[in-house]
Amino acid sequence: MKKENWQLHPPLFPELHWSKSGTLLIHNDTHRFLFFNESNIEVAVTQDLIHYEYTGKTFLQIRPNYFDSELVEPGPEPRKISDGNYLFLYNSGRQVSTPNSKPNWHREYNVGWAIMDKNDPMNILARSDEPILSPVLDWEKCDNNSDKWSDLGLTPLVVFVEGWKQIAHDEFIVWYQGCDSVTGVAKLTIKFDT
């Protein structure tokens, strides 16, 4: 498609003061969801992927005393897994006291997951109690204890999932960034309790 044929659309939600970090789930021909925002993840619906109706509903909330106690925001699009449900990856933040070189920075970003019901994706069947990815490598932490990365990373203590691709049955390659500066790859394997 040539740039001359592009059509500029207005903001999706002009009534909202702030919105960011959207991801789509095209559940079927009639149920298409946009999950967006930070602090709490909110929902909009669309029929044509151009016009969106803000529902005012919260899909995923922050939880006190968990790794996602300060903010949650959507990761890449939810993926169907072998039991027919959807796996939803999300980025999260919590307060920490790890010394680092960024003034007044006391947040750590982690990655969590939720299982969405295959019949009603707005229904969360399960949610992680612990993150599946946290800053542990020097280029993910970039804190005062990181040898060469203490001054190289833009934002310390950050892992942030950006995309994923299925590589086998219930196995995915996940692209994520560390310290808002570098890209990493991880393998995610889903195992069901029997």
N, C-alpha and C positions, 0 to 999 in steps of 0.2 A: 504494500500500500504506500502510495506516495504521500509525502508530507502535505501536499496541496489538498489532499482529500481528507485530512484529519479534521475532526470536529471537536471544538473546545466545549466541554460541559461545565456547568457551574459547580460550586461545592455541593457535595452530597447532602450535608446537613447545615445549612446556613443558620439555623436556629441554635445550634450548639456553639458554645464559646470555644471548645477544644475537642478535637478528635484526631486520632492517629492509629497507626499499626493495624490495618485491616487485613483480614484473610477471608476467603470465600469457601463455602461448602455448597456445591450443587448437589443436593440430596436426590432430587428427581426433577421432572419437568415443571412441577408446581411449587416445590419447596427449595428455595435458594436463600442461603443465609450469609450475611456479612457480619463477622465478629470483629469488633474494633475497640479501640481506646486503651488507656492505661489506668491504673488505680483499680478499676473493676472493668471487666470485659462486657461490653454491651452488644446489642443485636439489632440489625436491620434486616428487612426482607426485600426481595426483588423478584420480578417476573422476567425482566428483559436484560438484566445486568447493566442497565443504564440509569434507571429510576429506582430509588431506594426509599423505603418507608421505615423511619426510625420507630422502633417498637417501645422504647423506654424500658425494656426489660434488661435485667442483668443476667448474664450467662454464667460468669465465674467471678467470685468475689475474693478479696484478700482475706486471709485468716490470721488472727492474732496468734503469736507464738509458733508460727510455722515459717518455712523458708520463703513463703510468699506473703509475708505479713504487711509489706509496704506497698507493693504494686503487683499487678498481673497484666500482661498484654499478650495478644495472640502471636504465635509463631507462624509457620507456614500452613498451607491448607490442610485440613484434617484428612487422614487417609483411612480407607476401609481396611480392616484386618480380617483374619480368617474366620472369626466367629460372626462376621457380618456387621459388627459395630464399627465405630470410627475412633481412631486414636487422634487426640488433639494435643499438640505440643504447645506449651506457652512459656514465655519468659517471665521472670519474677524478680522482685527485689526485697531485701530485708536490711535492717540497720545492723551494722557491725562496728567494732572498734579497732580494726586492723590498721596499724600505722601505714601511711602511704604519702606520696609527694603531692597529691592534689589537695589544695586547701579546702577544708570543710567537707571532704568527701567521706561519708560513713555508710555507704551502701554497697551491698554485694548482690550481683545478678546471678541467678541460677535458672535452670530449665526444669519444668515440671510437666506432668501429663494428666490428661483426663480421658475417660472412656465415655463416648457419646452413644446413646441408644440408637440402634439401627432403624427403629420405627419412628422415633421422635428425637432427633439430634439435640433438642433443647434440654433433654433429660440426661443428666450426668449419672452414670452408673457407678463409677469409681474415680478416685482422684489420688494422686501420689501424696504420701505423707512426708516423703523425703525427695530432694531433687534427683533427677537422673544425670544431671551434669552440673558441676560446680567448678569454680576456679581453683585448680590445684597445680597446674604447670606454671612455670615462671612467666610465660607470655600470656597467661590467662589472669594471673594475679597482679603483676606489675606493682607490687607493694614494696615497702622498704627492705624486705628480706630477699627480694629477687635480685640476683647478681647483676646481670646486664639490663634487665627489663624495668628496673625501678624508675628510670627516666625516659624509657622509649615508648611505653604505652600511653595512649591518650587518656583513657579512663581506667583506673585500677579496679580489680576484683570483678571483672565482667566476663561471663560467657553468655552468648545471646544467639539462639537458634535462628537461622535465616532461611534454610530450605532443606528438602530431603527428597530421596529417590528410593523406590523399592528395588531391591536387588535380588531378593528371593522371597519365598513364602514367609511372611512375618519378619522379614529382615530389611533394614533400611540403612542407607548412607545418609548421614546428617551433616550439613554444612553449618558451621557456627563461627562466630567471631570472638576473639579474645581481646580484652582491654580496648575495645573500639578501634583496634589497629591491625589485627592479623586475622587470617582465616584459618580455621581448623576443620578437620573431618573426623567424624566418629561413626562407629557402627552401632546400630540399635537393633537388638534382637528381642522379640516379644515371646515370653514363655507363659503359658497358661497353667494355673494350678489344676491338677487332675484329681 
